[in-house]
Amino acid sequence: MTKELFDLLAKYDTPTVCNAIELWDLRSRTAGYMNESIKASFLGFPPMVGLALTSTFRSSAAPMGGDAYSSLTAQTEIMEKMGVPAVIVFQDLDSPIAAATFGEVMCSTYKGFGAAGLITSGTGRDLEQVEAINFPVFTSGAQAAHGYCHFVDIDIPVSVGGINVRPNELLHGDCNGITTIPAEIASEIPGVCDEIIKAEQIVLDYVRSGSVTSAGFDEARQACGDAITKLSQRLKSN
């Protein structure tokens, strides 16, 4: 896992990355990505890529000890040692959600320590200020107050958006949603994305040509499908 690889992965949208992952048949096609409960707060941001730095969170009652942000320093200490961008991932344990997980100060801190973005199953606030610092956040909504916010545990497996996320799991996200990327194929994903885009362009070029027929469309669709099938067969044989 290198910053150079992350920069390459960030050139592709998350749906194309999901299409690439499917070709290996390493997992079910309905596994590994977050559900519709987790939405990008800002549209138009480039894809977010990083390793998960996970935590659980509560805000409905005061913590047993320490202050509201006593674990923030522990998170920054982890980020200092990572060497690549982190994606901060929070599982909000309160049901219903009591208050916002993050605001301007937290997101500015995370960005200052090189984080690529933040995901929470809870809510956020200070959204205008967070957008202004170009920090991607993904939430279930927004709330104005922080309540009794505190972290319960850090660097543990969490459940967010219908999937389990382990510490240091590779994440890719944009306005379409969030997916995990299996580490064993991560370095191959950019090249496979290029081939998928090239195959899909066969259909796109045809239907945008201004002169189309059902027979011609079927021929273009078949050519695209054949290219992707051959690609998948090659990947699974390696």
Residue pairs with C-beta under 8 A, 6 or more apart in sequence:
1 51
1 84
1 170
1 183
1 186
2 84
3 83
3 84
3 85
5 186
5 187
5 190
6 49
6 50
6 84
6 85
6 116
7 49
8 190
9 17
9 47
9 49
9 172
9 181
9 186
9 189
9 190
10 46
10 47
10 48
10 49
11 47
11 190
12 20
12 47
12 189
12 190
12 193
13 47
13 174
13 176
14 47
14 172
14 173
14 174
14 176
14 177
14 178
14 179
15 176
16 193
16 196
16 197
17 172
17 179
17 181
17 189
17 193
18 33
18 179
19 193
19 196
20 189
20 192
20 193
20 196
21 27
21 32
21 179
21 181
21 182
21 185
21 189
22 29
23 192
23 228
23 231
23 232
23 235
23 236
24 182
24 185
24 232
24 235
24 236
25 232
25 236
26 182
26 184
26 185
27 182
31 163
32 163
32 179
32 180
32 182
33 163
33 177
33 178
33 179
33 180
34 119
34 138
34 160
34 161
34 162
34 163
34 177
34 178
34 179
35 161
35 162
35 163
36 177
37 121
37 140
37 161
37 162
38 119
38 121
38 138
38 139
38 140
38 160
38 161
38 177
38 178
39 138
39 139
39 140
39 177
40 136
40 137
40 138
40 173
40 174
40 175
40 176
40 177
41 124
41 127
41 130
41 131
41 136
41 137
41 138
41 139
41 142
42 127
42 131
42 136
42 137
43 175
44 175
45 134
45 136
45 174
45 175
46 174
47 172
47 173
47 174
48 87
48 116
48 117
48 136
48 171
48 172
48 173
48 174
49 85
49 87
49 116
49 170
49 171
49 172
50 84
50 85
50 86
50 87
50 115
50 116
50 117
50 170
50 171
51 82
51 84
51 85
51 86
51 87
51 168
51 169
51 170
51 171
52 86
52 87
52 89
52 165
52 166
52 167
52 168
52 169
52 170
52 171
53 75
53 78
53 79
53 82
53 86
53 87
53 88
53 89
53 115
53 154
53 155
53 167
54 89
54 90
54 91
54 154
54 155
54 156
54 157
54 158
54 165
54 166
54 167
55 71
55 75
55 88
55 89
55 90
55 91
55 151
55 152
55 153
55 154
55 155
55 156
55 158
56 90
56 91
56 92
56 93
56 151
56 152
56 153
56 154
56 156
56 158
57 90
57 91
57 92
57 93
57 101
57 120
57 122
57 149
57 150
57 151
57 152
58 92
58 93
58 94
58 98
58 148
58 149
58 150
58 152
59 92
59 94
59 97
59 98
59 99
59 100
59 101
59 122
59 146
59 147
59 148
59 149
59 150
60 94
60 98
60 99
60 147
60 148
61 148
62 148
62 150
63 70
63 148
63 150
66 150
67 150
68 146
68 148
68 149
68 150
69 106
69 149
69 150
70 150
70 151
71 150
71 151
71 154
72 106
72 109
72 151
74 154
75 88
75 110
75 151
75 154
76 109
76 113
78 86
78 154
78 155
79 86
79 110
79 113
79 114
79 115
80 113
82 114
85 114
85 115
85 116
86 110
86 113
86 114
86 115
86 116
87 115
87 116
87 117
87 118
87 119
87 171
87 173
88 110
88 115
88 117
88 118
88 119
89 118
89 119
89 120
89 158
89 160
89 165
89 171
90 101
90 102
90 118
90 119
90 120
90 121
90 122
90 158
90 160
91 120
91 121
91 158
91 159
91 160
92 101
92 120
92 121
92 122
92 123
93 152
94 122
97 122
97 123
97 140
97 141
97 143
98 147
98 148
99 123
99 143
99 145
99 146
99 147
99 148
99 149
100 122
100 123
100 124
100 125
100 142
100 143
100 144
100 145
100 146
100 147
100 149
101 120
101 122
101 123
101 124
101 139
101 149
102 118
102 120
102 124
102 125
102 126
102 130
102 137
103 124
103 125
103 126
103 129
103 130
103 146
104 126
104 129
104 130
104 133
106 118
107 118
107 126
107 130
107 133
107 135
107 137
108 133
108 135
110 118
110 135
111 133
111 135
115 135
116 136
117 135
117 136
117 137
117 138
117 173
118 124
118 135
118 136
118 137
118 138
119 137
119 138
119 139
119 160
119 161
119 171
119 173
119 178
120 137
120 138
120 139
120 140
120 160
121 140
121 159
121 160
121 161
122 139
122 140
123 139
123 140
123 141
123 142
123 143
124 130
124 137
124 139
124 142
124 143
125 142
125 143
125 144
125 145
125 146
127 137
127 142
130 137
136 173
138 173
138 178
155 167
156 167
157 164
157 165
157 166
157 167
158 164
158 165
159 165
161 178
163 180
165 171
165 180
169 180
170 180
170 181
170 182
170 183
170 186
171 178
171 179
171 180
171 181
172 178
172 179
172 180
172 181
173 179
181 189
188 235
192 231
192 235
195 227
195 231
196 228
196 231
198 227
199 223
199 224
199 227
199 228
199 231
200 224
202 220
202 223
202 224
202 227
203 217
203 220
203 221
203 224
205 220
206 212
206 216
206 217
206 220
207 217
207 220
